[in-house]
């Protein structure tokens, strides 16, 4: 598990098993409440419909010092930026194999880097060739490190 600081600088545990991170609303639907998963998380991520996942909810805002909600309107939270850039080199360890046989490495916040031609357990130096909001693609430039 990794620790990151929250808005007050306190440590927050982030599991290495984190598949995705997004903001959504909780809506009422008859006798239950529903959390919607954005389509792109299923289509481009590691989430499969019909599977069961653990869900963690993180508060969107804290009350101010007087115990009242802030008078400022809530703006839509900005999506976190990918932790890598095109052309960046990284040393990664391949943790898994994707559905199409490509190596999968995870970096900050569980962000996925797909590495074609890599096998589980390999440690490789890559150059990031493509960056999307929830995954990147990297090309091997050094087999082991």
Buried (B, 14 or more C-beta within 10 A) or exposed (E): EEEEEEEEEEEEEBEEEBBBBBEEEEEEEEEEEEEEBBEEBEEBBBBEEEEEEEEEEEEEEEEEEEEEEEEEEEEEEEEBEBBBEEEBEBEBBBBEEBEEEBBBBBBEBBBBBBBBEBEEEBBBBBBBBEBEBBBBBBEBEEEEE
